Amino acid sequence: MVTGVAASDRRAAVQQSLSVAAATGLYAVSFGALAVSAGLDLPQTAALSLLMFSGGSQFAFIGVLGAGGAAASAVATAGLLGARNGLYGPLVSPFLRVRGWRRAAAAQVTIDESTAVSTAQPTPEAARTAFWWTGVGIFVLWNVFTVAGALLGDALGDPRRYGLDAAAAAAFLALLWPRLGARVARVVAALGMAVALVLTPLVPSGLPVLAAAVVAIAVGWLRGPDEPSAAAEPEVGS
């Protein structure tokens, strides 16, 4: 029955969401520890995760401050990187269909991970489930482990030695891998990776990702409209 398939899709979406949320949330230990070492106190560190809630922007912010940069430069850099989240709205709004306070809540958790997991789902219902489980799951874990990292501070040492910096990337790769079946997807992935690798030692952190995204946008623009993803199809039922 259709309900059985829908339930199976939702269970799979929840499992994927929890995996990504756990891998990403744990990495916040690194942010908390590095933020304190950059000169922020515990309330400032916690406020960044609670309000900004964008890992790339947060790391860029404390990176500029830690290097002796001005607060205005840190805000500008973080804002530039965080602007990409605004591009995700048109992707997720068709299947979310939220209004009022839920719209504001959805905006807060519209990040790389929630967008990637939700748009990879086969149905709008599963996409909606994946979006909220991923977004809220990461939000909770990210803030909890930010505080833990800030409190542990020097006792923790460099969190990268535990492999936490690779956990989120590994989760993303596992999510991306099934979508590389088409030749054009593999070409775009290869071009984006090449651009990011070339730019990484030359420009500030985060910008290589934006440049790689420009490659994907350029390829999509040259190819013209593609078939809509299943997650963006009109919703059936409730």
Backbone bond lengths (Angstrom), bond angles and torsions (degrees), N, CA, C in turn:
res aa  C-N    CA-C-N  psi(-1)  N-CA   C-N-CA  omega(-1)  CA-C   N-CA-C  phi
1 M - - - 1.465 - - 1.524 110.19 -
2 V 1.360 114.03 158.43 1.451 118.51 -179.38 1.527 111.59 -61.95
3 T 1.376 115.95 -37.66 1.457 119.15 -178.43 1.522 111.44 -63.98
4 G 1.356 116.46 -34.71 1.455 120.10 177.42 1.504 111.82 -65.92
5 V 1.330 116.70 -42.01 1.458 120.48 177.54 1.516 110.71 -65.05
6 A 1.353 116.01 -41.79 1.466 119.54 179.67 1.520 111.00 -62.82
7 A 1.332 116.75 -41.56 1.465 120.14 179.41 1.519 110.52 -64.60
8 S 1.329 116.41 -39.50 1.467 119.92 178.39 1.524 110.98 -64.69
9 D 1.333 116.42 -41.22 1.471 120.20 177.73 1.524 111.13 -62.68
10 R 1.329 116.00 -40.09 1.471 118.88 -179.49 1.518 111.11 -67.66
11 R 1.340 116.73 -40.13 1.475 118.85 178.42 1.527 110.89 -62.49
12 A 1.331 115.33 -42.68 1.461 118.70 178.50 1.527 110.94 -63.48
13 A 1.333 115.93 -38.54 1.469 120.35 179.06 1.524 111.04 -64.09
14 V 1.328 116.44 -41.75 1.468 120.33 179.56 1.523 110.48 -64.96
15 Q 1.332 117.09 -42.25 1.465 120.27 179.05 1.527 111.63 -61.38
16 Q 1.331 115.93 -45.58 1.468 118.97 178.04 1.519 110.94 -63.03
17 S 1.322 115.89 -41.28 1.465 120.19 -178.34 1.521 111.68 -62.82
18 L 1.336 116.09 -44.73 1.465 119.35 -178.91 1.529 111.25 -65.47
19 S 1.325 116.88 -36.82 1.473 119.89 178.61 1.525 110.85 -63.08
20 V 1.334 115.78 -47.41 1.464 119.79 -179.61 1.527 110.38 -67.20
21 A 1.340 117.06 -39.81 1.468 120.14 -179.40 1.526 110.83 -62.76
22 A 1.336 116.55 -42.35 1.463 119.47 -179.47 1.526 111.36 -65.74
23 A 1.341 116.24 -45.73 1.464 119.62 -178.42 1.524 111.44 -64.40
24 T 1.316 116.26 -41.10 1.465 120.33 -178.45 1.521 111.30 -74.82
25 G 1.329 116.65 -42.32 1.456 119.58 -178.12 1.513 113.07 -62.08
26 L 1.333 116.31 -39.27 1.466 119.72 179.81 1.528 111.92 -60.38
27 Y 1.316 115.80 -31.86 1.464 119.35 -177.55 1.527 111.95 -67.00
28 A 1.329 117.01 -16.76 1.462 119.88 178.62 1.522 111.84 -65.25
29 V 1.342 117.31 -19.66 1.469 119.66 174.20 1.520 109.29 -57.31
30 S 1.324 114.73 -40.62 1.465 119.54 179.30 1.518 110.77 -63.60
31 F 1.325 115.84 -43.90 1.464 118.16 -179.84 1.522 111.30 -62.47
32 G 1.337 117.06 -45.21 1.458 119.44 -179.08 1.514 112.49 -59.48
33 A 1.343 115.89 -44.39 1.463 119.39 -179.46 1.532 111.68 -66.46
34 L 1.333 115.90 -42.40 1.465 119.18 -178.49 1.524 112.10 -70.39
35 A 1.334 116.80 -33.21 1.465 119.58 179.11 1.521 110.98 -64.44
36 V 1.334 115.99 -41.96 1.470 119.58 178.60 1.526 110.35 -65.24
37 S 1.322 115.81 -42.02 1.467 118.83 179.39 1.520 111.83 -67.06
38 A 1.345 117.23 -22.36 1.465 120.74 177.90 1.518 112.46 -82.50
39 G 1.338 116.85 -5.49 1.459 119.85 175.76 1.510 115.30 112.82
40 L 1.328 117.98 -0.94 1.460 119.52 178.55 1.526 110.06 -83.32
41 D 1.339 116.43 149.91 1.462 118.46 174.64 1.532 109.02 -92.22
42 L 1.319 116.16 179.11 1.466 120.43 -175.19 1.531 112.94 -60.69
43 P 1.349 119.61 -48.81 1.473 118.40 179.02 1.528 112.89 -60.01
44 Q 1.330 117.09 -39.82 1.466 119.51 179.44 1.528 111.07 -65.16
45 T 1.317 115.92 -41.79 1.462 120.27 179.38 1.526 110.87 -64.08
46 A 1.337 115.85 -45.56 1.467 119.85 -180.00 1.525 111.06 -64.33
47 A 1.336 117.06 -37.92 1.469 120.33 -179.14 1.524 111.36 -65.39
48 L 1.316 116.53 -35.96 1.473 119.12 178.80 1.525 110.83 -61.64
49 S 1.332 116.66 -44.99 1.463 119.03 -179.59 1.517 111.58 -70.59
50 L 1.335 116.40 -36.48 1.458 120.10 -177.42 1.530 111.79 -70.63
51 L 1.320 117.21 -41.10 1.464 120.96 -173.01 1.522 113.28 -98.25
52 M 1.322 116.76 -46.06 1.468 118.92 -178.81 1.524 110.31 -75.56
53 F 1.318 117.42 -47.02 1.468 125.08 175.48 1.530 111.79 43.17
54 S 1.297 115.51 58.29 1.466 121.56 174.12 1.524 106.04 -152.04
55 G 1.339 115.76 105.59 1.458 120.25 -171.76 1.516 113.47 -53.57
56 G 1.318 117.52 -47.49 1.459 120.38 -178.63 1.514 111.70 -60.35
57 S 1.328 116.06 -44.05 1.458 120.30 179.84 1.523 111.19 -66.54
58 Q 1.322 116.40 -38.99 1.462 119.86 -178.47 1.533 111.38 -67.02
59 F 1.326 116.30 -44.05 1.465 118.94 178.59 1.526 110.86 -65.32
60 A 1.347 116.08 -37.60 1.469 118.96 177.79 1.526 110.58 -64.62
61 F 1.331 116.46 -39.41 1.463 121.60 -179.00 1.524 111.17 -60.67
62 I 1.332 115.22 -52.23 1.469 117.03 -178.11 1.534 111.03 -73.28
63 G 1.333 116.98 -24.62 1.460 119.42 177.03 1.521 111.67 -65.07
64 V 1.337 115.65 -42.48 1.473 119.97 178.07 1.522 109.90 -66.46
65 L 1.332 116.90 -44.96 1.467 120.01 179.88 1.530 110.95 -63.81
66 G 1.348 115.75 -43.12 1.459 119.32 -179.10 1.509 113.20 -64.09
67 A 1.342 116.19 -27.95 1.463 120.59 178.90 1.518 112.40 -85.58
68 G 1.352 115.97 3.71 1.458 119.43 178.77 1.508 114.06 91.10
69 G 1.331 117.71 10.39 1.449 121.15 -179.77 1.517 112.64 -72.68
70 A 1.332 116.06 163.49 1.459 121.19 179.40 1.524 110.18 -76.42
71 A 1.336 114.97 156.77 1.466 119.76 179.81 1.526 110.98 -61.08
72 A 1.339 116.43 -36.86 1.467 119.85 -179.99 1.527 110.81 -63.20
73 S 1.322 116.30 -39.36 1.469 119.87 178.05 1.520 110.97 -66.17
74 A 1.333 116.25 -39.47 1.461 120.23 178.78 1.521 110.98 -63.99
75 V 1.330 116.17 -42.44 1.467 120.34 179.40 1.527 110.48 -65.72
76 A 1.333 117.20 -42.77 1.460 120.96 -179.19 1.525 111.42 -63.67
77 T 1.325 116.35 -43.47 1.465 120.16 179.76 1.519 111.21 -64.99
78 A 1.333 116.09 -45.58 1.469 119.83 179.17 1.522 111.14 -63.66
79 G 1.332 116.11 -39.54 1.462 119.57 179.20 1.511 112.67 -65.39
80 L 1.328 116.20 -38.48 1.469 120.39 179.16 1.532 110.45 -62.80
81 L 1.328 115.59 -44.71 1.463 118.89 -179.64 1.526 111.65 -69.51
82 G 1.323 116.47 -37.08 1.458 120.14 -178.61 1.519 113.48 -71.66
83 A 1.334 116.94 -17.42 1.465 120.32 -178.65 1.518 112.22 -62.06
84 R 1.338 116.35 -23.94 1.472 118.31 -179.19 1.522 111.76 -63.69
85 N 1.338 117.12 -27.98 1.459 119.21 -179.54 1.528 111.54 -63.71
86 G 1.332 116.12 -27.10 1.458 119.59 177.11 1.520 112.79 -65.17
87 L 1.336 115.95 -26.34 1.464 120.01 179.28 1.522 111.84 -73.93
88 Y 1.351 116.50 -17.70 1.464 119.05 -177.89 1.533 112.04 -79.52
89 G 1.323 116.83 -19.81 1.461 120.20 -177.71 1.523 113.81 -53.74
90 P 1.350 118.25 -50.88 1.475 118.61 179.65 1.520 113.60 -61.63
91 L 1.339 117.75 -21.54 1.460 120.11 179.63 1.532 111.87 -78.37
92 V 1.317 116.25 -39.85 1.472 119.51 -172.92 1.529 113.59 -95.54
93 S 1.317 117.90 -23.95 1.470 119.05 -175.91 1.524 113.60 -62.59
94 P 1.356 121.17 -33.72 1.474 119.07 -178.99 1.517 114.07 -60.63
95 F 1.344 118.41 -34.45 1.459 118.31 -179.55 1.525 113.11 -98.66
96 L 1.325 118.00 -16.66 1.460 119.54 177.20 1.526 111.58 -76.80
97 R 1.328 115.97 -49.25 1.470 120.98 178.49 1.531 111.61 51.21
98 V 1.297 116.71 54.17 1.459 121.14 -178.50 1.517 110.25 -106.75
99 R 1.307 115.85 151.80 1.463 122.70 178.11 1.523 109.60 -135.91
100 G 1.329 115.68 168.21 1.454 121.13 175.88 1.529 112.16 63.75
101 W 1.344 115.54 -138.90 1.473 120.40 -176.11 1.525 111.31 -66.62
102 R 1.338 116.44 -28.18 1.467 118.26 178.51 1.529 110.91 -65.17
103 R 1.323 116.46 -30.76 1.462 119.61 178.02 1.532 110.46 -65.86
104 A 1.342 115.30 -41.72 1.467 119.25 177.58 1.525 110.89 -65.63
105 A 1.340 116.53 -40.44 1.473 120.20 178.27 1.527 110.72 -64.09
106 A 1.332 115.64 -41.19 1.468 119.15 179.15 1.521 111.07 -63.95
107 A 1.327 116.73 -38.38 1.461 119.94 179.42 1.532 110.93 -62.39
108 Q 1.342 115.95 -38.55 1.469 119.83 -178.01 1.527 112.00 -65.79
109 V 1.336 117.18 -32.94 1.471 120.01 -176.89 1.531 111.86 -104.37
110 T 1.321 117.19 14.30 1.470 120.22 174.16 1.525 108.18 -83.37
111 I 1.304 115.19 96.60 1.464 122.17 -176.86 1.527 109.10 -132.70
112 D 1.311 116.41 -177.25 1.472 120.11 -178.64 1.529 111.24 -54.09
113 E 1.331 115.37 -49.88 1.456 120.19 -171.51 1.526 112.54 -68.30
114 S 1.338 117.15 -47.02 1.465 119.33 -178.57 1.522 110.99 -64.31
115 T 1.328 116.68 -35.82 1.468 119.98 178.19 1.524 110.81 -69.38
116 A 1.326 116.54 -44.26 1.465 120.06 -177.00 1.523 111.47 -65.35
117 V 1.332 117.27 -45.64 1.465 119.99 -177.71 1.525 110.79 -68.04
118 S 1.319 117.18 -42.27 1.470 119.64 -176.23 1.522 112.00 -68.93
119 T 1.313 117.61 -42.58 1.475 119.82 -177.37 1.524 111.84 -73.99
120 A 1.325 117.43 -8.86 1.468 120.11 177.24 1.527 112.10 -88.82
121 Q 1.334 117.68 -2.41 1.466 120.83 -175.63 1.530 111.35 -83.14
122 P 1.341 116.78 154.45 1.465 120.31 -174.88 1.526 114.56 -80.33
123 T 1.334 118.20 -19.38 1.473 119.84 -177.39 1.526 109.33 -134.17
124 P 1.336 117.50 156.70 1.467 120.22 177.05 1.524 112.87 -58.87
125 E 1.329 116.80 -37.96 1.464 119.39 -179.40 1.526 111.27 -64.75
126 A 1.330 115.38 -44.64 1.466 119.19 177.57 1.523 110.78 -65.49
127 A 1.330 116.18 -35.72 1.472 119.86 178.56 1.519 110.62 -63.57
128 R 1.328 115.68 -42.05 1.461 119.91 179.56 1.531 110.68 -64.78
129 T 1.317 115.84 -43.07 1.472 120.35 177.28 1.528 110.91 -60.53
130 A 1.329 115.63 -45.95 1.465 119.86 -178.70 1.517 111.62 -63.85
131 F 1.322 116.94 -38.79 1.466 120.13 -178.62 1.529 110.80 -60.94
132 W 1.336 115.85 -50.22 1.468 118.00 -175.30 1.528 112.02 -71.63
133 W 1.328 117.50 -41.19 1.463 119.10 179.75 1.528 110.93 -65.08
134 T 1.317 116.54 -39.84 1.464 118.93 179.55 1.517 110.97 -71.01
135 G 1.328 116.31 -49.77 1.460 119.76 -175.96 1.515 113.04 -63.47
136 V 1.332 116.29 -49.73 1.468 119.67 -178.94 1.527 110.72 -69.30
137 G 1.336 116.30 -39.17 1.465 119.31 179.00 1.520 112.16 -60.25
138 I 1.319 115.94 -45.97 1.467 118.78 178.81 1.520 110.59 -66.93
139 F 1.328 116.66 -40.14 1.475 119.46 -178.95 1.531 110.68 -58.17
140 V 1.319 116.04 -46.51 1.475 119.85 -179.00 1.530 110.61 -65.92
141 L 1.342 116.41 -51.60 1.466 119.53 -176.61 1.525 111.78 -67.20
142 W 1.322 116.43 -37.21 1.464 119.63 -179.35 1.525 111.09 -61.82
143 N 1.317 116.11 -42.40 1.466 119.19 -179.46 1.527 111.98 -72.47
144 V 1.328 116.43 -38.29 1.472 119.57 178.59 1.534 110.19 -63.23
145 F 1.317 117.07 -47.94 1.462 119.93 -176.30 1.526 112.39 -76.99
146 T 1.325 117.45 -20.93 1.462 119.44 171.21 1.527 110.12 -62.67
147 V 1.332 115.55 -47.89 1.472 120.40 178.68 1.529 110.23 -62.76
148 A 1.348 116.16 -42.05 1.470 119.38 179.29 1.530 110.96 -61.13
149 G 1.319 116.57 -44.15 1.467 119.88 179.24 1.507 112.49 -64.12
150 A 1.339 115.96 -39.14 1.462 119.76 179.76 1.529 111.33 -67.42
151 L 1.330 116.90 -36.48 1.465 120.34 -179.68 1.529 111.76 -74.20
152 L 1.332 115.81 -38.46 1.470 118.95 -179.46 1.520 111.46 -70.92
153 G 1.349 115.01 -38.52 1.456 120.59 173.91 1.505 114.18 50.64
154 D 1.311 115.17 -124.55 1.464 121.68 -175.42 1.527 112.96 -64.30
155 A 1.333 116.99 -27.75 1.459 119.19 -179.35 1.516 111.63 -63.64
156 L 1.323 116.04 -27.53 1.457 120.40 -178.54 1.524 112.21 -77.64
157 G 1.339 116.00 -32.28 1.460 119.35 -175.10 1.510 110.72 76.63
158 D 1.298 116.72 -160.64 1.456 121.13 179.44 1.523 109.08 -77.88
159 P 1.346 118.56 112.07 1.463 120.47 -177.52 1.517 113.23 -60.43
160 R 1.330 117.99 -20.18 1.458 119.78 -178.09 1.517 112.14 -65.19
161 R 1.343 116.84 -22.24 1.459 117.86 -179.84 1.525 111.73 -71.07
162 Y 1.357 116.97 -14.85 1.459 120.39 175.91 1.534 111.72 -89.95
163 G 1.324 115.70 -2.11 1.460 119.07 179.99 1.513 113.97 83.74
164 L 1.340 118.33 10.01 1.455 120.61 -177.99 1.520 112.27 -66.58
165 D 1.341 116.70 -27.92 1.464 119.03 179.33 1.527 111.50 -68.14
166 A 1.332 115.93 -22.45 1.468 119.20 -179.38 1.521 112.32 -94.11
167 A 1.327 118.01 -13.42 1.464 120.04 -175.32 1.521 111.69 -63.86
168 A 1.320 117.27 -48.31 1.459 119.81 -178.50 1.522 111.03 -65.00
169 A 1.338 116.19 -40.95 1.472 119.29 178.84 1.518 111.24 -63.10
170 A 1.334 116.65 -38.70 1.464 120.35 178.34 1.520 111.12 -64.96
171 A 1.322 116.56 -39.29 1.467 119.66 178.22 1.519 110.82 -64.24
172 F 1.328 116.41 -40.96 1.461 120.65 178.01 1.527 111.16 -63.21
173 L 1.334 115.63 -42.12 1.464 119.41 -179.08 1.524 110.75 -64.11
174 A 1.328 116.78 -40.69 1.469 120.10 177.78 1.513 111.31 -63.00
175 L 1.320 116.02 -34.44 1.455 120.63 179.53 1.524 111.42 -74.35
176 L 1.324 115.16 -36.66 1.463 120.23 -175.84 1.518 112.65 -77.47
177 W 1.322 116.51 -31.93 1.462 121.23 -169.90 1.530 114.23 -54.18
178 P 1.355 118.75 -46.15 1.470 118.43 -179.44 1.522 113.50 -64.30
179 R 1.324 118.48 -16.09 1.465 121.66 -176.51 1.522 112.69 -94.36
180 L 1.329 116.12 6.85 1.458 119.93 -178.86 1.523 111.52 -100.92
181 G 1.320 116.87 26.98 1.462 119.76 -179.05 1.517 112.91 -72.88
182 A 1.333 117.81 -35.73 1.464 121.25 -178.98 1.528 111.06 -80.42
183 R 1.339 114.58 148.02 1.471 118.42 -178.24 1.528 111.43 -61.57
184 V 1.334 117.45 -41.87 1.456 119.48 -177.74 1.529 110.64 -62.95
185 A 1.340 117.26 -35.65 1.470 120.14 178.30 1.525 110.43 -65.23
186 R 1.338 115.85 -41.16 1.472 118.87 178.93 1.522 111.35 -65.90
187 V 1.355 116.15 -38.67 1.467 119.79 179.24 1.523 110.76 -65.17
188 V 1.328 116.26 -44.81 1.469 120.07 179.29 1.529 110.43 -62.33
189 A 1.334 116.49 -42.76 1.465 119.84 179.31 1.532 111.00 -62.63
190 A 1.331 116.44 -41.60 1.462 119.88 -179.58 1.526 111.36 -66.58
191 L 1.342 116.36 -43.35 1.469 119.83 178.95 1.528 111.00 -64.38
192 G 1.328 116.72 -43.92 1.453 119.92 179.35 1.514 111.93 -62.57
193 M 1.338 116.35 -41.07 1.460 120.27 178.84 1.532 110.80 -64.03
194 A 1.335 115.89 -41.64 1.464 119.63 -179.57 1.533 111.29 -63.49
195 V 1.322 115.60 -43.95 1.463 119.62 179.29 1.524 110.62 -62.77
196 A 1.325 116.85 -43.74 1.465 120.22 -179.43 1.528 111.71 -64.36
197 L 1.338 116.56 -41.29 1.465 119.40 -179.64 1.527 111.81 -65.83
198 V 1.330 116.24 -38.97 1.470 119.58 -179.31 1.527 110.91 -67.90
199 L 1.351 116.38 -40.00 1.461 119.84 -174.07 1.531 113.82 -83.42
200 T 1.325 117.16 -21.70 1.477 119.81 -174.40 1.529 113.83 -52.43
201 P 1.345 120.22 -46.33 1.471 117.99 -179.67 1.524 113.73 -79.62
202 L 1.327 117.93 -3.15 1.461 120.68 -171.90 1.527 114.42 -108.39
203 V 1.330 117.93 -26.54 1.470 120.10 -173.75 1.527 109.11 -127.56
204 P 1.352 117.01 165.92 1.471 119.85 -179.78 1.519 112.84 -60.38
205 S 1.321 114.76 154.63 1.462 121.55 -179.62 1.529 110.79 -55.97
206 G 1.321 115.56 136.21 1.455 121.09 178.49 1.510 113.67 101.77
207 L 1.331 116.49 -36.66 1.461 119.70 -179.11 1.529 113.23 -64.42
208 P 1.361 119.37 -36.13 1.468 117.99 176.13 1.523 113.00 -57.92
209 V 1.328 117.38 -35.49 1.466 120.45 178.60 1.528 110.02 -65.89
210 L 1.326 116.38 -41.79 1.461 119.98 178.55 1.525 110.79 -64.01
211 A 1.336 116.29 -40.72 1.468 119.90 179.20 1.525 110.65 -64.49
212 A 1.332 116.33 -39.54 1.469 119.60 177.51 1.521 110.53 -64.67
213 A 1.310 116.88 -35.82 1.467 119.93 177.67 1.522 111.04 -65.92
214 V 1.331 116.44 -35.13 1.470 120.07 177.73 1.525 110.32 -62.54
215 V 1.329 116.76 -36.79 1.461 120.83 177.18 1.527 110.16 -60.11
216 A 1.326 116.17 -47.17 1.467 120.22 -179.91 1.525 111.14 -63.21
217 I 1.340 116.26 -40.19 1.470 119.88 178.72 1.522 110.59 -64.35
218 A 1.333 116.28 -41.78 1.470 120.39 -179.59 1.533 110.83 -63.40
219 V 1.331 116.33 -42.95 1.467 119.44 179.06 1.526 110.42 -64.22
220 G 1.332 116.24 -43.19 1.454 119.86 178.49 1.513 112.42 -63.09
221 W 1.323 116.74 -38.15 1.465 120.77 179.65 1.533 110.54 -68.00
222 L 1.320 117.38 -38.98 1.460 120.95 -179.56 1.532 111.20 -70.15
223 R 1.332 117.03 -34.20 1.464 120.50 -178.92 1.515 112.93 -79.97
224 G 1.321 117.39 -20.45 1.443 120.32 -178.52 1.515 111.77 86.46
225 P 1.360 117.22 -175.86 1.474 121.08 -177.33 1.515 111.64 -58.95
226 D 1.337 114.91 138.15 1.462 121.09 178.17 1.510 108.69 -106.91
227 E 1.322 116.37 171.80 1.451 119.67 176.39 1.513 109.86 -65.30
228 P 1.356 117.59 135.71 1.466 119.08 179.98 1.510 110.97 -64.79
229 S 1.349 115.32 147.11 1.458 119.89 176.74 1.513 109.76 -70.82
230 A 1.326 115.64 156.24 1.461 119.78 -179.49 1.509 111.67 -58.70
231 A 1.348 116.40 -33.71 1.461 119.97 -177.48 1.509 112.02 -66.67
232 A 1.342 117.63 -22.76 1.458 120.37 -177.03 1.521 111.98 -95.55
233 E 1.335 117.53 -0.07 1.446 119.87 -179.63 1.507 109.66 -69.69
234 P 1.358 117.24 157.22 1.465 119.46 179.95 1.511 111.24 -54.91
235 E 1.299 115.70 140.28 1.456 121.08 -178.45 1.513 110.68 -69.24
236 V 1.321 116.26 138.56 1.454 122.18 177.24 1.516 108.44 -108.23
237 G 1.318 116.92 131.14 1.464 119.72 -178.53 1.497 110.86 73.40
238 S 1.310 116.11 -153.80 1.472 119.88 -179.65 1.493 109.96 -82.81
